[in-house]
Every structure is written in C-alpha cells, then in structure tokens.
Amino acid sequence: QVQLVESGGGLVQAGGSLRLSCAASGRIFSINSMAWYRQAPGKERELVAGISGGGSTNYADSVKGRFTITRTNARDMVYLQMNSLKPEDTAVYYCYANSGYAGKYWGQGTQVTVSS
C-alpha cells in the first residue's frame, strides 16, 4: 500500500503562485510514475502534470509554461509549482501514484482557489 498526503493549497489572487506538496509513504519503492490531477466543480477530473519513473514530464496544454512538476529521487515527495495562476485553475488538486502491479493510489485532495 502507498499513502499520499497533499498540502499547500489555499486562496491566492490571480497572477500569484502556490506550491503543492505530496508526501508518499508505505511501499514507495513500488512507485513508478506520479502525477497531479485536478477536478473543478461540475467537471471531470483531469491530468495536470505527470512525471515518469525516468523523470520525463508532461503537462496539460492549459498549464504549460506556468506549472512545474518535480519529484525527489527517493520518490517520497512530489511537488507542483504553480505560477501565474488564473481563476480557471480553481479546483481540488489530487496527487496520484502508479505502482504498476502493486496498484494505483490517490491522495485526499487539496483545494486551490484563485480569485480574480
């Protein structure tokens, strides 16, 4: 089992920045890729940014150039640096870990609210 706990969400004005953190515990050695997803009210959960076991990253078009995903070598922490935030970035942000055969895991989510 892998446990994920997010932190760092909050209320910020448009144009501001936030840094989300996700702490992984348990069988972290089984983790391959990790990612951040978000879900806005009335919308489906969507991929924001992902990072592979080899460190390759991918981003949703809507956040490219503004958000950066990073991860510790020990794979016990993953971060999402969010700059130039927009009201449309308002959502609950979820940390995700893919452990392949060992399962897929989600955190409980952290609220990000961007005021205009």
Steps between C-alpha positions, in 0.01 A plus 500: 500500500601859436361798689499848346443823689474834320563842645555855385162592362325823585357827375711717272436795272526464125861528391627356824682177576453191713708191557322173564677214675414133512661274757505130419543228760472126517629292209655797321759276338216368282411845363574555135332810367328774696268776397274785600136505396232756569123510508295815480133510605282338239796381296684173459833438663782592263872442481702812582857371497677167515852378562623157397735268684777629278420861573323591176220747547181583318248779550150592404502766229318737733787506752808471278751771579330581831516179705800280579493148645802366686572196710765393748733217400364295787153542348364594839401851398353655188441870454298723272623857467218710364574849370289762325187343642168568334144475635447200272770314696260486795443135587575223744848371417578132549830318521519168315753219512524206263662193647427278204405153619492627857214739428408860437453745782339839561539760769207667670534822303582860581289800402649773284292813454613783274311827533470748217 
